[in-house]
Amino acid sequence: MSALLRLSRGIDRVSEIIGKFSGYLVLLCCLVSAGNAMIRYAFNYSSNAWLEIQWYMFGFVVLLGASHTLRANEHVRVDLIYGALSDRKRLWVDIIGIILFLLPSCLYLAWLSWPVFLLSYQQGEISSNAGGLIRWPVKLIIFAGFALLALQGLSELIKRIAALSGAYEIDTKYEKPLQ
């Protein structure tokens, strides 16, 4: 179990680093958006590339930040039943949800998105808009986002199984590690 918990900590570190990067991308996206608006109104000049880079960065923030959000337990959860359950039952609900829903969905979506990225990369796909950007980086991030979310799901599964066996403590109200 200790080897799996070390693996879980490693995955958590990767998610944390990528989550911090996503946070800086939010700032960069705001700066690009503000700069684009100022140039458009001050100089009556606009570029499709600036518009596309904004939605690329927004996609990066959402897809790369998802694993960090899951790690920090900041994801949306309907708490009607979950809040009334005992700690042990919450762990079981999480384990079942991760195994039946999170991991299969993420792995399937990563599997579906890989050929889309690969084709885009091989063809050198470029936006059809004048001055548009290459498309493969954003398609790669779709794959990477779901793969990272699946990895973080595996980490969460390891921690919950360890918590059930007594090798790891989780405060299930807030899901922050007690160790």
Buried (B, 14 or more C-beta within 10 A) or exposed (E): EEEBBEBBBEBBEBBBEBBEBBEEBBEBBEEBBEEBEEBBEEEEEBBBBBBBBBEBBBBBBBBBBBBBBBBBBEEEEEEEEBEEEEEEEBBEBBBEBBEEEBBEBBBEBBEEBBEBBBEBBEEEBEBEEEEBBBBBBBBBBBBBBBBBBBBBBBBBBBBBBBBBEEBBBBEBEEBEEEE
